[in-house]
Amino acid sequence: MLRRVKLDQLPENLAFPEKLADRIHYDQASRELQFRGFMSKTDFDKLVRLHNDIDYQRSLERLFQICTFGADPEPVGRGLSTMVLAAGATVAVIALGVAAFMYLH
């Protein structure tokens, strides 16, 4: 899967290692740093040492997080609705347990 993050421009004179050239790419038209597949810590370490440009390093760090966890970051609000649903299910299970206990005694 192709993962991508915004990066206004690739630092001058930055060349990706030959071993990773088929997996990492900078798309100048969309201004995105792109990586295909899983990025290992070793891959990240090699790539982050290529240049000390802070924007490049931050974008690469975000890309590493996305590639490592296997999914894009969760949209804001989605986590909250999942937590509310889980809390509601927990309350329902407890209520059923209490009702069953009271019925049996």
KOLGU-4560 file (N, C-alpha, C; in nm, 3 decimals, padded with zeros to 5 digits):
<recs>
<n_xx: 00.084 n_yy: -00.117 n_zz: 00.000 ca_xx: 00.000 ca_yy: 00.000 ca_zz: 00.000 c_xx: 00.089 c_yy: 00.124 c_zz: 00.000 mol: A seq: 1 type: MET>
<n_xx: 00.049 n_yy: 00.221 n_zz: -00.078 ca_xx: 00.123 ca_yy: 00.346 ca_zz: -00.088 c_xx: 00.076 c_yy: 00.442 c_zz: 00.019 mol: A seq: 2 type: LEU>
<n_xx: 00.169 n_yy: 00.487 n_zz: 00.101 ca_xx: 00.141 ca_yy: 00.586 ca_zz: 00.206 c_xx: 00.203 c_yy: 00.718 c_zz: 00.164 mol: A seq: 3 type: ARG>
<n_xx: 00.141 n_yy: 00.828 n_zz: 00.207 ca_xx: 00.192 ca_yy: 00.960 ca_zz: 00.165 c_xx: 00.170 c_yy: 01.065 c_zz: 00.272 mol: A seq: 4 type: ARG>
<n_xx: 00.262 n_yy: 01.159 n_zz: 00.277 ca_xx: 00.253 ca_yy: 01.275 ca_zz: 00.367 c_xx: 00.294 c_yy: 01.399 c_zz: 00.289 mol: A seq: 5 type: VAL>
<n_xx: 00.246 n_yy: 01.512 n_zz: 00.335 ca_xx: 00.280 ca_yy: 01.639 ca_zz: 00.270 c_xx: 00.425 c_yy: 01.678 c_zz: 00.300 mol: A seq: 6 type: LYS>
<n_xx: 00.490 n_yy: 01.730 n_zz: 00.199 ca_xx: 00.624 ca_yy: 01.787 ca_zz: 00.212 c_xx: 00.638 c_yy: 01.888 c_zz: 00.100 mol: A seq: 7 type: LEU>
<n_xx: 00.652 n_yy: 02.015 n_zz: 00.136 ca_xx: 00.653 ca_yy: 02.121 ca_zz: 00.035 c_xx: 00.761 c_yy: 02.102 c_zz: -00.071 mol: A seq: 8 type: ASP>
<n_xx: 00.878 n_yy: 02.061 n_zz: -00.027 ca_xx: 00.984 ca_yy: 02.035 ca_zz: -00.125 c_xx: 01.087 c_yy: 01.941 c_zz: -00.065 mol: A seq: 9 type: GLN>
<n_xx: 01.144 n_yy: 01.862 n_zz: -00.152 ca_xx: 01.250 ca_yy: 01.771 ca_zz: -00.111 c_xx: 01.378 c_yy: 01.853 c_zz: -00.099 mol: A seq: 10 type: LEU>
<n_xx: 01.457 n_yy: 01.833 n_zz: 00.006 ca_xx: 01.581 ca_yy: 01.909 ca_zz: 00.020 c_xx: 01.673 c_yy: 01.891 c_zz: -00.101 mol: A seq: 11 type: PRO>
<n_xx: 01.745 n_yy: 01.996 n_zz: -00.134 ca_xx: 01.839 ca_yy: 01.991 ca_zz: -00.246 c_xx: 01.943 c_yy: 01.883 c_zz: -00.224 mol: A seq: 12 type: GLU>
<n_xx: 01.982 n_yy: 01.820 n_zz: -00.332 ca_xx: 02.088 ca_yy: 01.718 ca_zz: -00.333 c_xx: 02.054 c_yy: 01.593 c_zz: -00.252 mol: A seq: 13 type: ASN>
<n_xx: 01.927 n_yy: 01.572 n_zz: -00.220 ca_xx: 01.889 ca_yy: 01.451 ca_zz: -00.150 c_xx: 01.862 c_yy: 01.341 c_zz: -00.253 mol: A seq: 14 type: LEU>
<n_xx: 01.931 n_yy: 01.230 n_zz: -00.238 ca_xx: 01.911 ca_yy: 01.115 ca_zz: -00.326 c_xx: 01.881 c_yy: 00.994 c_zz: -00.239 mol: A seq: 15 type: ALA>
<n_xx: 01.774 n_yy: 00.925 n_zz: -00.271 ca_xx: 01.736 ca_yy: 00.808 ca_zz: -00.194 c_xx: 01.830 c_yy: 00.691 c_zz: -00.225 mol: A seq: 16 type: PHE>
<n_xx: 01.859 n_yy: 00.607 n_zz: -00.125 ca_xx: 01.945 ca_yy: 00.491 ca_zz: -00.148 c_xx: 01.886 c_yy: 00.398 c_zz: -00.254 mol: A seq: 17 type: PRO>
<n_xx: 01.973 n_yy: 00.339 n_zz: -00.332 ca_xx: 01.931 ca_yy: 00.251 ca_zz: -00.441 c_xx: 01.841 c_yy: 00.137 c_zz: -00.391 mol: A seq: 18 type: GLU>
<n_xx: 01.873 n_yy: 00.083 n_zz: -00.273 ca_xx: 01.796 ca_yy: -00.029 ca_zz: -00.219 c_xx: 01.652 c_yy: 00.011 c_zz: -00.182 mol: A seq: 19 type: LYS>
<n_xx: 01.628 n_yy: 00.139 n_zz: -00.160 ca_xx: 01.493 ca_yy: 00.186 ca_zz: -00.123 c_xx: 01.427 c_yy: 00.266 c_zz: -00.235 mol: A seq: 20 type: LEU>
<n_xx: 01.497 n_yy: 00.287 n_zz: -00.345 ca_xx: 01.448 ca_yy: 00.374 ca_zz: -00.453 c_xx: 01.315 c_yy: 00.327 c_zz: -00.512 mol: A seq: 21 type: ALA>
<n_xx: 01.287 n_yy: 00.197 n_zz: -00.507 ca_xx: 01.160 ca_yy: 00.149 ca_zz: -00.562 c_xx: 01.045 c_yy: 00.161 c_zz: -00.462 mol: A seq: 22 type: ASP>
<n_xx: 01.077 n_yy: 00.202 n_zz: -00.337 ca_xx: 00.974 ca_yy: 00.212 ca_zz: -00.233 c_xx: 00.946 c_yy: 00.353 c_zz: -00.187 mol: A seq: 23 type: ARG>
<n_xx: 01.044 n_yy: 00.442 n_zz: -00.200 ca_xx: 01.024 ca_yy: 00.581 ca_zz: -00.156 c_xx: 01.035 c_yy: 00.674 c_zz: -00.276 mol: A seq: 24 type: ILE>
<n_xx: 00.949 n_yy: 00.775 n_zz: -00.274 ca_xx: 00.941 ca_yy: 00.865 ca_zz: -00.389 c_xx: 00.888 c_yy: 01.000 c_zz: -00.342 mol: A seq: 25 type: HIS>
<n_xx: 00.936 n_yy: 01.106 n_zz: -00.405 ca_xx: 00.880 ca_yy: 01.239 ca_zz: -00.381 c_xx: 00.803 c_yy: 01.279 c_zz: -00.506 mol: A seq: 26 type: TYR>
<n_xx: 00.672 n_yy: 01.305 n_zz: -00.491 ca_xx: 00.588 ca_yy: 01.350 ca_zz: -00.601 c_xx: 00.582 c_yy: 01.502 c_zz: -00.596 mol: A seq: 27 type: ASP>
<n_xx: 00.651 n_yy: 01.563 n_zz: -00.691 ca_xx: 00.662 ca_yy: 01.709 ca_zz: -00.691 c_xx: 00.529 c_yy: 01.775 c_zz: -00.723 mol: A seq: 28 type: GLN>
<n_xx: 00.448 n_yy: 01.714 n_zz: -00.808 ca_xx: 00.319 ca_yy: 01.773 ca_zz: -00.847 c_xx: 00.225 c_yy: 01.784 c_zz: -00.727 mol: A seq: 29 type: ALA>
<n_xx: 00.219 n_yy: 01.679 n_zz: -00.645 ca_xx: 00.128 ca_yy: 01.681 ca_zz: -00.529 c_xx: 00.199 c_yy: 01.724 c_zz: -00.401 mol: A seq: 30 type: SER>
<n_xx: 00.330 n_yy: 01.743 n_zz: -00.410 ca_xx: 00.412 ca_yy: 01.780 ca_zz: -00.294 c_xx: 00.395 c_yy: 01.679 c_zz: -00.181 mol: A seq: 31 type: ARG>
<n_xx: 00.418 n_yy: 01.552 n_zz: -00.216 ca_xx: 00.404 ca_yy: 01.444 ca_zz: -00.120 c_xx: 00.527 c_yy: 01.354 c_zz: -00.119 mol: A seq: 32 type: GLU>
<n_xx: 00.563 n_yy: 01.315 n_zz: 00.000 ca_xx: 00.665 ca_yy: 01.213 ca_zz: 00.019 c_xx: 00.588 c_yy: 01.082 c_zz: 00.030 mol: A seq: 33 type: LEU>
<n_xx: 00.624 n_yy: 00.984 n_zz: -00.052 ca_xx: 00.546 ca_yy: 00.861 ca_zz: -00.060 c_xx: 00.634 c_yy: 00.740 c_zz: -00.032 mol: A seq: 34 type: GLN>
<n_xx: 00.575 n_yy: 00.640 n_zz: 00.034 ca_xx: 00.646 ca_yy: 00.516 ca_zz: 00.064 c_xx: 00.552 c_yy: 00.399 c_zz: 00.041 mol: A seq: 35 type: PHE>
<n_xx: 00.602 n_yy: 00.297 n_zz: -00.025 ca_xx: 00.522 ca_yy: 00.178 ca_zz: -00.054 c_xx: 00.558 c_yy: 00.067 c_zz: 00.043 mol: A seq: 36 type: ARG>
<n_xx: 00.455 n_yy: 00.016 n_zz: 00.116 ca_xx: 00.475 ca_yy: -00.098 ca_zz: 00.205 c_xx: 00.513 c_yy: -00.058 c_zz: 00.346 mol: A seq: 37 type: GLY>
<n_xx: 00.568 n_yy: -00.156 n_zz: 00.418 ca_xx: 00.610 ca_yy: -00.139 ca_zz: 00.557 c_xx: 00.747 c_yy: -00.074 c_zz: 00.563 mol: A seq: 38 type: PHE>
<n_xx: 00.761 n_yy: 00.028 n_zz: 00.647 ca_xx: 00.892 ca_yy: 00.092 ca_zz: 00.667 c_xx: 00.949 c_yy: 00.043 c_zz: 00.799 mol: A seq: 39 type: MET>
<n_xx: 01.060 n_yy: -00.025 n_zz: 00.791 ca_xx: 01.126 ca_yy: -00.074 ca_zz: 00.913 c_xx: 01.202 c_yy: 00.040 c_zz: 00.980 mol: A seq: 40 type: SER>
<n_xx: 01.241 n_yy: 00.018 n_zz: 01.102 ca_xx: 01.322 ca_yy: 00.119 ca_zz: 01.175 c_xx: 01.455 c_yy: 00.138 c_zz: 01.104 mol: A seq: 41 type: LYS>
<n_xx: 01.509 n_yy: 00.031 n_zz: 01.049 ca_xx: 01.635 ca_yy: 00.040 ca_zz: 00.974 c_xx: 01.618 c_yy: 00.128 c_zz: 00.851 mol: A seq: 42 type: THR>
<n_xx: 01.505 n_yy: 00.110 n_zz: 00.779 ca_xx: 01.477 ca_yy: 00.195 ca_zz: 00.663 c_xx: 01.467 c_yy: 00.341 c_zz: 00.706 mol: A seq: 43 type: ASP>
<n_xx: 01.392 n_yy: 00.365 n_zz: 00.813 ca_xx: 01.374 ca_yy: 00.501 ca_zz: 00.863 c_xx: 01.510 c_yy: 00.563 c_zz: 00.900 mol: A seq: 44 type: PHE>
<n_xx: 01.592 n_yy: 00.488 n_zz: 00.972 ca_xx: 01.722 ca_yy: 00.539 ca_zz: 01.014 c_xx: 01.809 c_yy: 00.578 c_zz: 00.894 mol: A seq: 45 type: ASP>
<n_xx: 01.806 n_yy: 00.496 n_zz: 00.790 ca_xx: 01.883 ca_yy: 00.528 ca_zz: 00.669 c_xx: 01.831 c_yy: 00.655 c_zz: 00.603 mol: A seq: 46 type: LYS>
<n_xx: 01.699 n_yy: 00.666 n_zz: 00.595 ca_xx: 01.639 ca_yy: 00.780 ca_zz: 00.527 c_xx: 01.652 c_yy: 00.910 c_zz: 00.606 mol: A seq: 47 type: LEU>
<n_xx: 01.639 n_yy: 00.904 n_zz: 00.736 ca_xx: 01.644 ca_yy: 01.026 ca_zz: 00.816 c_xx: 01.786 c_yy: 01.085 c_zz: 00.818 mol: A seq: 48 type: VAL>
<n_xx: 01.887 n_yy: 01.000 n_zz: 00.801 ca_xx: 02.026 ca_yy: 01.048 ca_zz: 00.800 c_xx: 02.068 c_yy: 01.110 c_zz: 00.667 mol: A seq: 49 type: ARG>
<n_xx: 01.982 n_yy: 01.103 n_zz: 00.568 ca_xx: 02.018 ca_yy: 01.155 ca_zz: 00.436 c_xx: 02.030 c_yy: 01.307 c_zz: 00.433 mol: A seq: 50 type: LEU>
<n_xx: 01.953 n_yy: 01.373 n_zz: 00.520 ca_xx: 01.954 ca_yy: 01.520 ca_zz: 00.519 c_xx: 01.907 c_yy: 01.572 c_zz: 00.654 mol: A seq: 51 type: HIS>
<n_xx: 01.959 n_yy: 01.686 n_zz: 00.697 ca_xx: 01.921 ca_yy: 01.742 ca_zz: 00.827 c_xx: 01.809 c_yy: 01.846 c_zz: 00.816 mol: A seq: 52 type: ASN>
<n_xx: 01.745 n_yy: 01.856 n_zz: 00.701 ca_xx: 01.632 ca_yy: 01.948 ca_zz: 00.683 c_xx: 01.518 c_yy: 01.906 c_zz: 00.776 mol: A seq: 53 type: ASP>
<n_xx: 01.474 n_yy: 01.998 n_zz: 00.862 ca_xx: 01.374 ca_yy: 01.966 ca_zz: 00.964 c_xx: 01.239 c_yy: 01.929 c_zz: 00.904 mol: A seq: 54 type: ILE>
<n_xx: 01.198 n_yy: 01.994 n_zz: 00.796 ca_xx: 01.069 ca_yy: 01.961 ca_zz: 00.733 c_xx: 01.073 c_yy: 01.819 c_zz: 00.674 mol: A seq: 55 type: ASP>
<n_xx: 01.185 n_yy: 01.786 n_zz: 00.610 ca_xx: 01.201 ca_yy: 01.651 ca_zz: 00.556 c_xx: 01.197 c_yy: 01.548 c_zz: 00.669 mol: A seq: 56 type: TYR>
<n_xx: 01.269 n_yy: 01.574 n_zz: 00.777 ca_xx: 01.274 ca_yy: 01.479 ca_zz: 00.887 c_xx: 01.138 c_yy: 01.461 c_zz: 00.954 mol: A seq: 57 type: GLN>
<n_xx: 01.064 n_yy: 01.570 n_zz: 00.971 ca_xx: 00.929 ca_yy: 01.561 ca_zz: 01.032 c_xx: 00.833 c_yy: 01.483 c_zz: 00.943 mol: A seq: 58 type: ARG>
<n_xx: 00.837 n_yy: 01.512 n_zz: 00.813 ca_xx: 00.750 ca_yy: 01.440 ca_zz: 00.719 c_xx: 00.786 c_yy: 01.292 c_zz: 00.716 mol: A seq: 59 type: SER>
<n_xx: 00.914 n_yy: 01.262 n_zz: 00.717 ca_xx: 00.958 ca_yy: 01.124 ca_zz: 00.717 c_xx: 00.915 c_yy: 01.053 c_zz: 00.845 mol: A seq: 60 type: LEU>
<n_xx: 00.919 n_yy: 01.123 n_zz: 00.957 ca_xx: 00.874 ca_yy: 01.065 ca_zz: 01.084 c_xx: 00.725 c_yy: 01.032 c_zz: 01.079 mol: A seq: 61 type: GLU>
<n_xx: 00.644 n_yy: 01.124 n_zz: 01.024 ca_xx: 00.500 ca_yy: 01.098 ca_zz: 01.010 c_xx: 00.476 c_yy: 00.979 c_zz: 00.917 mol: A seq: 62 type: ARG>
<n_xx: 00.552 n_yy: 00.974 n_zz: 00.809 ca_xx: 00.541 ca_yy: 00.864 ca_zz: 00.713 c_xx: 00.579 c_yy: 00.732 c_zz: 00.779 mol: A seq: 63 type: LEU>
<n_xx: 00.682 n_yy: 00.733 n_zz: 00.859 ca_xx: 00.725 ca_yy: 00.613 ca_zz: 00.931 c_xx: 00.614 c_yy: 00.563 c_zz: 01.024 mol: A seq: 64 type: PHE>
<n_xx: 00.550 n_yy: 00.654 n_zz: 01.095 ca_xx: 00.441 ca_yy: 00.616 ca_zz: 01.186 c_xx: 00.325 c_yy: 00.554 c_zz: 01.109 mol: A seq: 65 type: GLN>
<n_xx: 00.290 n_yy: 00.613 n_zz: 00.996 ca_xx: 00.180 ca_yy: 00.560 ca_zz: 00.915 c_xx: 00.216 c_yy: 00.423 c_zz: 00.859 mol: A seq: 66 type: ILE>
<n_xx: 00.337 n_yy: 00.409 n_zz: 00.809 ca_xx: 00.380 ca_yy: 00.282 ca_zz: 00.749 c_xx: 00.397 c_yy: 00.173 c_zz: 00.854 mol: A seq: 67 type: CYS>
<n_xx: 00.438 n_yy: 00.207 n_zz: 00.972 ca_xx: 00.462 ca_yy: 00.109 ca_zz: 01.077 c_xx: 00.334 c_yy: 00.053 c_zz: 01.134 mol: A seq: 68 type: THR>
<n_xx: 00.236 n_yy: 00.139 n_zz: 01.157 ca_xx: 00.111 ca_yy: 00.094 ca_zz: 01.218 c_xx: 00.014 c_yy: 00.038 c_zz: 01.115 mol: A seq: 69 type: PHE>
<n_xx: 00.047 n_yy: 00.049 n_zz: 00.987 ca_xx: -00.031 ca_yy: -00.016 ca_zz: 00.883 c_xx: -00.160 c_yy: 00.052 c_zz: 00.844 mol: A seq: 70 type: GLY>
<n_xx: -00.185 n_yy: 00.171 n_zz: 00.896 ca_xx: -00.307 ca_yy: 00.242 ca_zz: 00.858 c_xx: -00.286 c_yy: 00.391 c_zz: 00.874 mol: A seq: 71 type: ALA>
<n_xx: -00.365 n_yy: 00.465 n_zz: 00.802 ca_xx: -00.359 ca_yy: 00.610 ca_zz: 00.818 c_xx: -00.408 c_yy: 00.646 c_zz: 00.956 mol: A seq: 72 type: ASP>
<n_xx: -00.363 n_yy: 00.759 n_zz: 01.009 ca_xx: -00.412 ca_yy: 00.800 ca_zz: 01.141 c_xx: -00.564 c_yy: 00.807 c_zz: 01.142 mol: A seq: 73 type: PRO>
<n_xx: -00.622 n_yy: 00.770 n_zz: 01.254 ca_xx: -00.768 ca_yy: 00.769 ca_zz: 01.269 c_xx: -00.822 c_yy: 00.911 c_zz: 01.261 mol: A seq: 74 type: GLU>
<n_xx: -00.930 n_yy: 00.933 n_zz: 01.185 ca_xx: -00.988 ca_yy: 01.066 ca_zz: 01.179 c_xx: -01.034 c_yy: 01.114 c_zz: 01.316 mol: A seq: 75 type: PRO>
<n_xx: -01.026 n_yy: 01.243 n_zz: 01.338 ca_xx: -01.069 ca_yy: 01.300 ca_zz: 01.465 c_xx: -01.216 c_yy: 01.269 c_zz: 01.486 mol: A seq: 76 type: VAL>
<n_xx: -01.251 n_yy: 01.225 n_zz: 01.607 ca_xx: -01.389 ca_yy: 01.196 ca_zz: 01.639 c_xx: -01.423 c_yy: 01.049 c_zz: 01.629 mol: A seq: 77 type: GLY>
<n_xx: -01.356 n_yy: 00.976 n_zz: 01.544 ca_xx: -01.386 ca_yy: 00.834 ca_zz: 01.528 c_xx: -01.351 c_yy: 00.758 c_zz: 01.655 mol: A seq: 78 type: ARG>
<n_xx: -01.240 n_yy: 00.792 n_zz: 01.717 ca_xx: -01.200 ca_yy: 00.725 ca_zz: 01.840 c_xx: -01.299 c_yy: 00.747 c_zz: 01.952 mol: A seq: 79 type: GLY>
<n_xx: -01.356 n_yy: 00.867 n_zz: 01.960 ca_xx: -01.453 ca_yy: 00.899 ca_zz: 02.063 c_xx: -01.580 c_yy: 00.816 c_zz: 02.045 mol: A seq: 80 type: LEU>
<n_xx: -01.630 n_yy: 00.804 n_zz: 01.924 ca_xx: -01.752 ca_yy: 00.726 ca_zz: 01.902 c_xx: -01.729 c_yy: 00.580 c_zz: 01.934 mol: A seq: 81 type: SER>
<n_xx: -01.610 n_yy: 00.529 n_zz: 01.907 ca_xx: -01.577 ca_yy: 00.390 ca_zz: 01.941 c_xx: -01.576 c_yy: 00.372 c_zz: 02.092 mol: A seq: 82 type: THR>
<n_xx: -01.522 n_yy: 00.469 n_zz: 02.165 ca_xx: -01.518 ca_yy: 00.461 ca_zz: 02.311 c_xx: -01.659 c_yy: 00.467 c_zz: 02.369 mol: A seq: 83 type: MET>
<n_xx: -01.744 n_yy: 00.554 n_zz: 02.315 ca_xx: -01.882 ca_yy: 00.565 ca_zz: 02.364 c_xx: -01.957 c_yy: 00.435 c_zz: 02.340 mol: A seq: 84 type: VAL>
<n_xx: -01.938 n_yy: 00.375 n_zz: 02.224 ca_xx: -02.002 ca_yy: 00.248 ca_zz: 02.192 c_xx: -01.955 c_yy: 00.138 c_zz: 02.288 mol: A seq: 85 type: LEU>
<n_xx: -01.825 n_yy: 00.133 n_zz: 02.315 ca_xx: -01.771 ca_yy: 00.034 ca_zz: 02.408 c_xx: -01.826 c_yy: 00.056 c_zz: 02.549 mol: A seq: 86 type: ALA>
<n_xx: -01.834 n_yy: 00.181 n_zz: 02.592 ca_xx: -01.887 ca_yy: 00.211 ca_zz: 02.725 c_xx: -02.034 c_yy: 00.171 c_zz: 02.734 mol: A seq: 87 type: ALA>
<n_xx: -02.112 n_yy: 00.198 n_zz: 02.632 ca_xx: -02.252 ca_yy: 00.159 ca_zz: 02.629 c_xx: -02.270 c_yy: 00.008 c_zz: 02.636 mol: A seq: 88 type: GLY>
<n_xx: -02.186 n_yy: -00.064 n_zz: 02.562 ca_xx: -02.194 ca_yy: -00.210 ca_zz: 02.565 c_xx: -02.158 c_yy: -00.263 c_zz: 02.704 mol: A seq: 89 type: ALA>
<n_xx: -02.060 n_yy: -00.201 n_zz: 02.768 ca_xx: -02.020 ca_yy: -00.242 ca_zz: 02.902 c_xx: -02.134 c_yy: -00.221 c_zz: 03.002 mol: A seq: 90 type: THR>
<n_xx: -02.198 n_yy: -00.106 n_zz: 02.994 ca_xx: -02.311 ca_yy: -00.076 ca_zz: 03.083 c_xx: -02.424 c_yy: -00.177 c_zz: 03.061 mol: A seq: 91 type: VAL>
<n_xx: -02.452 n_yy: -00.210 n_zz: 02.935 ca_xx: -02.558 ca_yy: -00.306 ca_zz: 02.904 c_xx: -02.526 c_yy: -00.443 c_zz: 02.963 mol: A seq: 92 type: ALA>
<n_xx: -02.403 n_yy: -00.488 n_zz: 02.952 ca_xx: -02.363 ca_yy: -00.619 ca_zz: 03.007 c_xx: -02.377 c_yy: -00.619 c_zz: 03.159 mol: A seq: 93 type: VAL>
<n_xx: -02.336 n_yy: -00.511 n_zz: 03.222 ca_xx: -02.348 ca_yy: -00.502 ca_zz: 03.369 c_xx: -02.496 c_yy: -00.503 c_zz: 03.409 mol: A seq: 94 type: ILE>
<n_xx: -02.579 n_yy: -00.427 n_zz: 03.339 ca_xx: -02.722 ca_yy: -00.422 ca_zz: 03.370 c_xx: -02.786 c_yy: -00.559 c_zz: 03.355 mol: A seq: 95 type: ALA>
<n_xx: -02.750 n_yy: -00.632 n_zz: 03.251 ca_xx: -02.803 ca_yy: -00.768 ca_zz: 03.232 c_xx: -02.756 c_yy: -00.861 c_zz: 03.343 mol: A seq: 96 type: LEU>
<n_xx: -02.633 n_yy: -00.844 n_zz: 03.385 ca_xx: -02.581 ca_yy: -00.927 ca_zz: 03.494 c_xx: -02.654 c_yy: -00.900 c_zz: 03.624 mol: A seq: 97 type: GLY>
<n_xx: -02.678 n_yy: -00.773 n_zz: 03.655 ca_xx: -02.750 ca_yy: -00.735 ca_zz: 03.776 c_xx: -02.894 c_yy: -00.788 c_zz: 03.770 mol: A seq: 98 type: VAL>
<n_xx: -02.958 n_yy: -00.773 n_zz: 03.656 ca_xx: -03.096 ca_yy: -00.820 ca_zz: 03.639 c_xx: -03.103 c_yy: -00.971 c_zz: 03.657 mol: A seq: 99 type: ALA>
<n_xx: -03.008 n_yy: -01.043 n_zz: 03.599 ca_xx: -03.005 ca_yy: -01.188 ca_zz: 03.612 c_xx: -02.982 c_yy: -01.228 c_zz: 03.758 mol: A seq: 100 type: ALA>
<n_xx: -02.893 n_yy: -01.160 n_zz: 03.828 ca_xx: -02.865 ca_yy: -01.189 ca_zz: 03.968 c_xx: -02.991 c_yy: -01.168 c_zz: 04.054 mol: A seq: 101 type: PHE>
<n_xx: -03.060 n_yy: -01.056 n_zz: 04.030 ca_xx: -03.179 ca_yy: -01.024 ca_zz: 04.107 c_xx: -03.292 c_yy: -01.124 c_zz: 04.077 mol: A seq: 102 type: MET>
<n_xx: -03.303 n_yy: -01.166 n_zz: 03.955 ca_xx: -03.406 ca_yy: -01.261 ca_zz: 03.918 c_xx: -03.384 c_yy: -01.396 c_zz: 03.983 mol: A seq: 103 type: TYR>
<n_xx: -03.258 n_yy: -01.437 n_zz: 03.992 ca_xx: -03.225 ca_yy: -01.569 ca_zz: 04.048 c_xx: -03.232 c_yy: -01.570 c_zz: 04.200 mol: A seq: 104 type: LEU>
<n_xx: -03.230 n_yy: -01.453 n_zz: 04.263 ca_xx: -03.229 ca_yy: -01.450 ca_zz: 04.411 c_xx: -03.352 c_yy: -01.394 c_zz: 04.463 mol: A seq: 105 type: HIS>
</recs>
